[in-house]
Amino acid sequence: MIKEPVSKFVKIRCPKCRNEQITFGKSATKVNCLVCGKVLVEPTGGKSKIKARILEILD
């Protein structure tokens, strides 16, 4: 039996420019907005600290 991964991909929206991006829920690096450069996700060693609005959790 194969276990399903615990973390998912997350669709987020930048609070500054409203750009939508998809990121990993347990990101190991900072994720910046591709348009304005604002930091959207910071790693914490486990689940990431998301500094943007979560729109959808993808399977």
VEXLOFI-835024 format. One record per residue (C-alpha): residue number from 1; residue in one letter; x, y, z. Coordinates in Angstrom, 1 decimal. Layout:
BEGIN
<n NUM	res A	u X	v Y	w Z> .
...
END
This chain:
BEGIN
<n 1	res M	u 0.0	v 0.0	w 0.0> .
<n 2	res I	u 1.4	v 3.4	w -1.0> .
<n 3	res K	u 0.9	v 6.3	w 1.3> .
<n 4	res E	u -0.6	v 9.6	w 0.0> .
<n 5	res P	u 1.7	v 12.6	w 0.5> .
<n 6	res V	u 0.8	v 14.8	w 3.5> .
<n 7	res S	u 1.5	v 18.2	w 1.9> .
<n 8	res K	u -0.4	v 19.7	w -1.1> .
<n 9	res F	u 0.1	v 22.4	w -3.6> .
<n 10	res V	u -1.6	v 25.7	w -2.8> .
<n 11	res K	u -2.9	v 28.4	w -5.1> .
<n 12	res I	u -2.2	v 31.8	w -3.5> .
<n 13	res R	u -2.8	v 35.5	w -4.4> .
<n 14	res C	u -0.3	v 38.3	w -3.8> .
<n 15	res P	u -1.8	v 41.0	w -1.5> .
<n 16	res K	u 0.2	v 43.7	w -3.3> .
<n 17	res C	u -0.4	v 43.1	w -7.0> .
<n 18	res R	u -3.1	v 40.4	w -6.9> .
<n 19	res N	u -1.1	v 38.0	w -9.0> .
<n 20	res E	u -2.0	v 34.3	w -8.5> .
<n 21	res Q	u 0.7	v 31.6	w -8.1> .
<n 22	res I	u 0.9	v 28.0	w -7.2> .
<n 23	res T	u 3.4	v 26.9	w -4.5> .
<n 24	res F	u 4.1	v 23.9	w -2.3> .
<n 25	res G	u 2.7	v 23.8	w 1.2> .
<n 26	res K	u 6.0	v 22.7	w 2.7> .
<n 27	res S	u 8.4	v 24.9	w 0.7> .
<n 28	res A	u 12.0	v 24.8	w 1.7> .
<n 29	res T	u 12.9	v 28.2	w 0.2> .
<n 30	res K	u 11.3	v 31.7	w 0.2> .
<n 31	res V	u 8.8	v 32.2	w -2.6> .
<n 32	res N	u 8.5	v 35.7	w -4.1> .
<n 33	res C	u 5.8	v 37.1	w -6.2> .
<n 34	res L	u 6.7	v 36.7	w -9.9> .
<n 35	res V	u 5.3	v 40.1	w -10.7> .
<n 36	res C	u 6.2	v 42.5	w -7.9> .
<n 37	res G	u 8.8	v 40.5	w -5.9> .
<n 38	res K	u 7.0	v 40.5	w -2.5> .
<n 39	res V	u 7.8	v 37.5	w -0.2> .
<n 40	res L	u 4.7	v 35.3	w -0.2> .
<n 41	res V	u 6.0	v 32.2	w 1.5> .
<n 42	res E	u 8.7	v 31.6	w 4.1> .
<n 43	res P	u 10.0	v 28.2	w 5.2> .
<n 44	res T	u 9.7	v 27.2	w 8.9> .
<n 45	res G	u 11.1	v 23.7	w 8.9> .
<n 46	res G	u 7.7	v 22.1	w 8.4> .
<n 47	res K	u 4.6	v 23.7	w 6.9> .
<n 48	res S	u 5.5	v 27.1	w 5.4> .
<n 49	res K	u 4.3	v 30.4	w 6.7> .
<n 50	res I	u 2.1	v 31.8	w 3.9> .
<n 51	res K	u 1.8	v 35.6	w 3.8> .
<n 52	res A	u -0.7	v 35.7	w 1.0> .
<n 53	res R	u -4.4	v 34.8	w 0.6> .
<n 54	res I	u -5.0	v 31.1	w 0.0> .
<n 55	res L	u -7.4	v 30.6	w -2.9> .
<n 56	res E	u -7.4	v 26.9	w -3.3> .
<n 57	res I	u -5.7	v 23.7	w -2.0> .
<n 58	res L	u -4.9	v 21.5	w -5.0> .
<n 59	res D	u -4.8	v 17.7	w -5.0> .
END
